[in-house]
Amino acid sequence: MEFQSPIIAGSNSTVTGKLNLPGRRIKHSLEKTSDMLGASCLPSPNRHNTMSFMSDDLSHTIFESDPTFTRIGAGLQRKNLDSTRADLTVSNVSRKKRNEELMSILLEEEVPGVENVLELFERFLKTFQSYGAEHQVFNQCAEYESECGEQVSALRKLIQMAPRGHNKLSQAQELEQELRLERDTWRLVASLYQDRLNSEFHDSEMESDEIWSGLDDVTSEDDLVKQLYDKNAIIRQAQLVVDWLEQRAADVYHDSHYSQVEFYGDAVAGWENTLHSLVSKKRGLSTDNVEQNMVTQMDPDAPNREQNRRLHPLDKEDEMRLLRSVFARLRCGQLDEAQQLCFRAGQPFRAAILEGWKLFHDPNMKSRTDVANTKESPSGNPYRDIWKTMTWKECENVQLSEEERAIFALLCGHLKALLPACHSWEDQLWAHLRAMIDHCVEKELRRCVNYKRQLQILPDEYWNQQLTVESIFSTLAASRDKTLIAQGRDQYRIIQRYLIMDDVDGLLEEMSSWLKQGDSWSVHLRPHMIRLMSHLALFFRRIGRGSCDDSIGSILEAYVLQLVNLGRTDLAAVYVGQLPLPEDQIRLYAQCLVMVEEQEESCDDEERRRLLSLAQDVGLDVNAIAKQVVIKLCNQGGMVQHVTDASLQVATTAEDKRRIRSLSWLLMDPSMRSQLLIQANTLMRGYLLRRQIEAVKLTFQLTPPDTVAILTELWESRTGLTDLPTEVEAAVREYLCIQTYIDALDAFQEWFTRFHHSKPKKTEASVQQQRGGASSQLSFTENLLKEQHLKQHQVEIQRWQAAVDSLTQSAIDKLYNVLLFPDGGWMVDSVSFEEENSPRQQQQQLLRQTCIPHAALLLCNVLTSTHRYSQCLELANVIASEQQSLYKVCSAEQLAQLTKHLRQSYVRLLDIGETP
């Protein structure tokens, strides 16, 4: 019975197909069961198949370079090819036209193909939300792989369609490689961790003794390796990595050789040019110097046995191409295709060589229950030890080419001979893992299988290959090949290394460290790497792996900020909700909204409401977030500048308007009105200290006039009390203080404008009349007109005077409202609720020292200008009163100015004969 973990057991049955995961190999190394090839006999290839290499141009074969070679039926083949091309011409023309139209559209983009790939951010979020259950985690990985694969295919098609050397496609090519690496990474994640979770559950259900029971005294190599793979997680997972590397190589091989498929002529034997030369020489027809010093026999060992002789140069070239193709197929895990390639090339002996490593299995050795007692054919090589020993020797034969020795080395575990044919980091890893698996399997076979004969002894060098996954990566890191070192330092390969070693905490710490290295790791396609890192972190947390919550949090934070930079703020809320601590969620989403406010000049209330709604949908604290946004946006620096000259007015800057506009985040919900009042007061205190009166007025305009009423109503409906909380009550009082001061300034400004700039001017006629000008010289009509002008002027003067009297009284009252503000005075809390000497209290004290003397001076100006000298002297009593103690907030200079105004008023009263 096969045990599965709850996560795997609940997965969709089609997930393995979606993942394109290689099936578990229960036979040693490269074996893929072939329906066409057996252990005891190799069927000959179909003689009607083409058998010779051809170039991309199907009308030209490699044999046409040899004038002595004549192909039977070549004319018929050329005719068939020409007719086939004619049939495809019409469809190719229309297809080419469509492709050209598509290319013209894509190449008009600044960076062709890259914008379309950004859809992956939305698609990954959709997948993450669609497969939210724990048992769907591997369905999620399958979708991630599929989505990356679709984009890789689209980019690959674009690159293939574009003209060679197109200057706009370099970024698309880099992106295609990056997404290919990401697709392969998700494939590796699903393959390894599906097995690891299954292994943990399986092992927990079995006793340790049961795991290794049944591995002793077996007669079938195949059965033993099956049990070994089932019960040894290290070997099984190493094989999964090998399968992954081979599938990856197969994908690359397919994409890079889509137009370079091998073609072979029909009825052609191996080494046909050599055969042709030998036959010609026997008939006395050969005179070519190329045919001199050629092998004299055509058996497979002839080139090695006759060391001073050689094959025909064209056959030698064909053989090198064949060996490279065979090794490439084996590197892709395609054993059957490699054998068929040997058949089509006329070298079936090479296909037979590829059979020798297979494990022997005789089903007739097991106890049978059928009555007929029929015998089944055995499979594999019963003399595999002899084959392996001879193959090992061939790997050390310097007469063989590097490719041929690599093929032998792959099948017998000779790492030293295999490595020269492996040039990339993936190739080297594949070679080491293949050697490690071969060594472990061979060791178990010789320990457990009950052979009936003495086995061949393998060389000591074979048994000295003590490899582990950790030692393999250490070896790769210590390589002298600079290219290999550079590839190993690639971020995707680092991630894959940690995945293979199952070091989740190390991986999370490594990825988190990349975020702290700044531009040293950054590339222009960086967002896709951060997307991979974030979803890997979420994957590990979901399956219960990894304990580095801080690292996961930092990775998610970097990804969220990257989404905002890319203009995809809609996606941020879901990932912010994945942070474990509410305070981190509030801080991060508030930071996102601050970035949105700073990036978009036209961020309107509808957009703000939508972004807060997205946060609310995933369970974030919207009120706390809005408060943090306003606090950050309204931050005016550590120390607010204080302008001591109250008569100055500083202009409002664009930054000030942005700060004021940010208060709109607190207008989305009536329950946030208290925070709106507190933050608005904070802004206005700073503006008053800097004498930015216009900015204070703009803040008042943004604050709804019903704010205090709503606060009282909400509090009463919630608690049944009419008295607001102390902090809110203090905010309301401060708001009223600022409003009183602004009203006083507006009243004074209106009075000043009407009094000094709006007084009706006398007409010229009235001026002359007052001077006693001779009106007798004017006609009656002119005198009448002058009298009317004079009367009209007097009416305007009376109207102006009435308006001035009204504005004067209004200004006096409102200025006195500042000076005589109830319950302790202007900008003084009626109830203390803060620590003494807090920043707010310091600002309030500075405002009292600036605004109260300023209001008193303005009041003196109004009273003296309107000849209300006695009232001006009464102001002295108000300032000197101990009840208000206004004199305490006035500096010596300010008191001197007030005294000067009072002295002038006193003198005026004496001049007009009134008693002061």
Order of alpha helices (4+ residues) and beta strands (2+ residues): alpha-alpha-alpha-alpha-alpha-alpha-alpha-alpha-alpha-alpha-alpha-alpha-alpha-alpha-alpha-alpha-alpha-alpha-alpha-alpha-alpha-alpha-alpha-alpha-alpha-alpha-alpha-alpha-alpha-alpha-alpha-alpha-alpha-alpha-alpha-alpha-alpha-alpha-alpha-alpha
